[in-house]
Amino acid sequence: MTAHTPTLIVNARLVNEGREFDGDLRFADGRIEAIGSSLSARPGEIVIDAAGSRLLPGMIDDQVHFREPGLEHKGNLATESAAAVAGGLTSFMDMPNTSPPTLDRAALDDKYRRAEGRAWGNYAFYMGRTATGRRAARHAPGVRSMRRAAAAGALMLALSACSTVSNVSTPSAPKTPAHTAPQRQTSLPASVQQGALIIGDTDPAATVEYAGRPLRISPSGRFAFGVGRDATGPLIVKIRQPGVGTVEHRIGVAPRDWPIETIDGVPPATVNPPPEIAARIEREQAQVVAERKRDDAREDFAQRFIWPVEGRISGRFGNQRIYNGTPKAPHSGMDIAAAQGTPVKAPAAGIVTFAAPDLYLTGGTVLIDHGAGISSNFLHLSRIDVKVGDRVEQGQVFAAVGATGRATGPHLHWGMNWFDVRIDPLLVLELAKQ
């Protein structure tokens, strides 16, 4: 991207003339064209989603003393201009006291050749003169216009290749007409924790891809996906909007500490089952996994999730578990201690896709699909009041707490998935508070 490429920066926190405000900014041909809110993209225009990052005015330093030529072992035009840009100096004018000094047109042209394709930001170079070199300096073409062009940069935000906006990528060329420009901008978090559910919002006519999988977009423009327990950032979400092209959104991932939980007193056959029981477990789990492949066109996942039961958290998502001294897979959900028979309510609306009273490991088991690959599973139930195909509404009682399957006492195991990716229900509850 160069300062001459038509570019629209959206969802920025603009800092200018002593104030901060949310808005969009368009620039083309090296100048700012518009500042406002909800600016619409144009055909052929690059779109950068600042995702709330601050967009600052660029500064000009009209007297830098870079070391090239002559002292490149200390620094050169590439490294020193990059350092300047990192500090907010997006335009610089280099003094002539290099080695050799820039005292004639040949030396000046040499500096421009060195800077081309290497220097960051906007640049200009002074040419010095000696008593015997006044005539050469006076008649050197281009010197005065060079200085005027550099000075003009003080009147605009410097938004060339040195821009420091996060979540930036170069979109592909648009192929749709201007009248299909997006109705609204994309909304995604800048960072999340491992195990999070991410709910995004974009134009309903857009296409969204994450981890090589196309995501379903609801008529309202919502889409969702999960972040695994061991995921690392940045996550890359590719969104193509009509009339804009594809923009890559980058989301940071905050790592979490995963404590070890030791659980003793579990029936030995559920920890190290004999072959015939292991085969049963495999068959039962395969049935559950198959139901998690659904991608229904519903957005029940967008509701503010509620607690299915009230109680103490007795087991947390992601913690490594050791049963009777045998290490097992990390805990796939959240355990909530509650009395036998406590009613279990649907944390969000959905369709019952699996209901079985006596699986070997998980006992009474129910899956509720919330749409777009997001589902909840409820384990160790003592009673199930629904059947496959039923729709449950948020807050509706559909089962009761129990201690069936591999359990040492009454509790509700609540797990959540995005297809085969396990997510943390507690983070989903915290998302509802935002």
N, C-alpha and C positions, 0 to 999 in steps of 0.2 A: 504494500500500500504506500502511495505517495501522497503528498499534499494536494496533487492535482486530480486524484481519483475521487469522484463524488462519493461522499461517505456520510452516513447518518449514525450518530451515537445516541442510543436510547437508554432510558432508565438510569441516568447519571445523577450524581449529586454535584451540581455545578457550584463552583466557588469563583466569585468574580465581584470586584468592586465592593469589598467589605461585607458580602452576604453569601449565604448558602441557600440553595433551593433545588428542588427536584425538577428535572426537565430533560429535554432532548436537544441535540445540537447537530446541525448540518453544515458541512464545509465542502467546498469545491474550488478548483483552480487556485489553491493556496489561500483562500479567504473564507471566513465564516459567513454563511449565507443566511442562517436562521437559528434562533434559539426560542424554544417554546415547549409546550407539552403536547404529547400525543401526535408528534409529527409523523406523517405517513411516508413509507418508503417509496422510492421511485424506481422504475425499471433501470437495471444496470448499476444500481447504487449499492455500495458495500454497507452492511448493517452490522454494528457492533453493539452487543448488549452489555452495558456497563454493570448491570445487576447491583445497582446501588453504590458502586465505587465512586470516589470523588474524582472529578475532572477539574484540574487546576490550570490556570493560565500559565503558559510557558514564559520563561524569562530569557533575556538577551544579555550576554556578557560581551561587551564591545572591546575588551582588552584582555584576551587570554594569551598565555605564553606557553604554547605547546612545544614539544621537544623535537618534532620531526620537521625538517631533516637535521641530522647531525648527532642527536642524542637518543636514538631509538632504543638503546639499551635501558633507558629510564622510562620511556613511554613513547607511543606513536599516535598518529591521528585517530586510529580506530579505538584504542584503549582509552585515550584521554577524552575523546568526544563522548564515548559511552559513559564514562564517569560523570561528565557534565550533564548528560541527559538524565542519568539516575538521580541527580541532585536537582532536577527541575529546570536546568538551563537547556532550552531547546534550540537556541540560535547562538552562535559564537562568531567572533571576529578575531582572527589570530594575528598577533603582532609580528613584525618582520625580523626580530632579533633572534633568528635561528642560526644554524651553523652549516653552510655559509648563510649570511644575512640575505633577506629578500630585497635586493636593491635594483633589480631590473626586470623587464618583462619576462625574460626566459625563466628566472627564478620564480616569479609569480605563477607562470603557467605550470611550472613543475609542481608547485604546491596543489594547484587545482587537479592536476592529473593524479597526484597521490590521494587526494581526498575523494575522488569520484568512486563510488561504490564501496567506500570504506568508512567514511565519516558518518556519524550519527547526527541527526538533526540538520538544521540549516547552517550554512557556513559561508564565511567570507574571509579574505586575507588582505592584510595591509601590505603595501609595498613602501619600503623606506627610501630615503634618498640622501645622498651626500652632496656636498657643495658642487661637485663636478657632475652630479647625476640629475640636477634639477630639470634639465630639458627632456631627458628620457622619461622621467616621471610625469612631466606635464603632458606629454604626448602619448602616454600609454593608453590605448583604447580600452574602454570597459571599466576603468577604475571607478569613475564617478557613479555610473549606473549600478555597479556592484554595491557601493555603499548605500545608495538610496534603497535598493531592494532589501538590504539587510535591515535598515532602519524602519522600513514599513512593517516589518514583522512585529514591532512593538505594539501595533494597534490591534493585533489579533491573538487569539489563543493559538499557540504553536501545536498543531495536531498532525504532524507528519509521521514518519516512521518511528519517531521517538515517543509516541503516545504511551502512557503507562496505565491504561485502563485494564482491569482484570477481565477474565472470561472473554478474551478477544480471539477471533479467528477470521480467516478470509473466506467469505462465502463463494460458492460457485456462481457462474453467470446465470441470471434469471432467464426463464424461458416463457413467462406468462405475461399477459398484457397489464398495463398500469391499473385498469379498473379493478383487478383482483388483489390490490394491495391489502395487507392484513388489517383486520378490524381493531386489533389491540396487540400490545406487546406481550412477549413471553415472560412469565413469572416463575422463577426457580430459586431455591435457597443458595446462598454462596457456599455454605458448608453444612455438613451433617455429621452425626455419629455413626459408627458401625452399628448395623442392625436397624437403621431408620427406615421409615416409610416416607417416600418423597411424593408429594402431590403437586403437579405442575399445572400451569394454565397458559394456554396459547390460543391462537386463532383456530377455530374449529376446522378450517380448510387446510391446516398445516399437516405435515407428516413428521412423526417423531421416532427416532431410533436411539436405543440404548443397549450397549453390550451386544450389538449385532442383531437385536430383536426389534421389529417394528412395534410400537406401542399403540394401543387403541386410544383414540381421542373421542370423548363424549360430545354430543351436540353442543354442550355449553363450553367446550374447549378444555376440559379437565383430562389429565392423564396421570398415571401413577406407576411407580416401580419401587422395588425394595433394594436395600443395600445390605449385603451379606455381613455376617459376623466378622469375617477376616478381610473384608474389602479394604483396599488402599486407594488413595486419590492420586490424581484427580479423576473423578468420574466424568465421562464425556457424553453429553446428550446432543445429538444432531437433530436440528429442527429446520425443516424446509417450509417456508411460507410462500404463498403465491405472490409473484412479482418481486420477490426479494432474493431468493436463493437459500442455500444451506448455511446456517450459523451453528458453530460448535459452542455449547455452553459447558464450562468446566466447573465442577463442584468439588470442593475440598472434603476430605473425610478425616474426622478426628478419631484417633485410636482410643480404645478403652482397655482397662485392666480387667482380666478375667480370673477371678478367684477360683480356688478349688473347693468343691463341696464333697464331704465324706458322708455317705449314707450307709448305715449298717442295719441289719435286721430284715433285709429284703429276702423273700423266698429264694433260695439258691437256684431253683429251676428257672427263674425269670432272669437271672444274671448270666448263668452259663447253661442254657437249655440243652437237652439231649437232641439228637438229630431230628427226630420226628416233630418235636416242638419247634425247633429252628425252622423247619420247612413250613410249619403252620404260620409262624411269625412272618416269614418272607411272603407268603401268599396274602396274608391280611394287610401287610404294609403296602404291597403292590396295588391293592384295591384303593387304598387311601391316596397313594401317589397319583394314580390315574385320574382321580377326581380333581386334583390340583392343576390339571392341564387346561381346564376350562378358561375361556376368555370371553365372558359374557359382556354384552353391550349394556351394562348398568353402571351407575356411579354411586352405589350405596357406600363405597369406600370413602366418599367425600363427606359423609356425616361426621359429626364430632363424637368419637367413640366414648362410651361410658363403661364403668366397671361392671362385669357380669355378676359378681358377688362382692360383698364387702368383707374384708378380712386382712390379716397380716400376710405380707409377702414372705412365703417360706422357701421359695426357690426362685432364683433370678435367671433370666435369659442369658445364654452364652457361657455360664460357669461350667468349668470342667467337673464332671461327676465321677466319683469312685464308689461303686456299689460293692459292699462286703469286701473291700480291699481290691476290687478289680476296676481299673480305669475304663470308662466308657466315653461315648461321644458327648460333646458339650450339650448342656441342657437346651432344648429346642423351644422353650416357652417360659411362661411365668406361672409359678405355683402360688395359689391363694388359699391360706388355711381357713376352713369354714366347717361348720358342724354338718354331720350326716343329714341329708335331706334338705339342705338349704336350697331354695329356688335359684336357678341359674337363668339370667336374663341375656337376651341378645345385645351385645355391645353396639351393634349397628345392624341395619336391615340387611336382608339377603335371602338366598335360596338354599335350602337344605340339600346338600349333594351327597351326603353319606350319613347313615345312622345305623349303628350296630351295638347291641347291648353287652357283648362279651368277647372283645378281642383279647388275645392272650396277654399282651403287654399293657395295653391302654384301657382295657375293660370297656365300660360303656363309652362310646365314642360318637361324636357328632361333628360334621363339617358344615360350615355356613359360608357360601360364596358371596362376596361383596361386589363382584364385577371386576373386569380388567385384570384378572389373575390374582386378585387379593382375596384371601380366605382366612377364616378363623377355625381352629380345631379345639374341641373341648373333650377332655379325657377323664377317665376314672369315675364316670357318672353312675349314680345308683338308679336313676330313672330317666327315661327318654320320652318326651311327650309329643314328638314330631316324627314325620316320615320323610323320605326322600321326595323332593319336588315341592314340599311346602315352602311358602314364603313366610318369613318371620319379620316382624317390625322391631325397630329398636325399642328395648325395654320389655319385650314380650318374654314371658317365662316359657322355656322349652325343655328344661331338664332339671335334675337335682344333683347336688354334690354327693359324691360317694368315695369309696376306697377300692374300687374294682381294678383288676389288672395288677401291674407292678406298683404297689403303693403301700406305705407303712401306716397310713392313717387317712381320715377323710380330708380331702382338699380338692380344689379345682385346678387342673392344668389347663391354661389358656395359651395356645400357640397361634402364631400368624405366619402366613406365607405370601410371597409373590411368586407364583408358580412353584419352582423348586428352591427358591431363596427364602430362608427363614428370617423373619424380622421380629423385633422386640415389641410386644404389646405395650410395655410401659412407656416406650418412646412414642407410640401411637396415642396413648392417653395424654402425654405431655404436649403432643402436637395439637390436640383439641383445645388446649388452654391458650394457644397463641392467637 
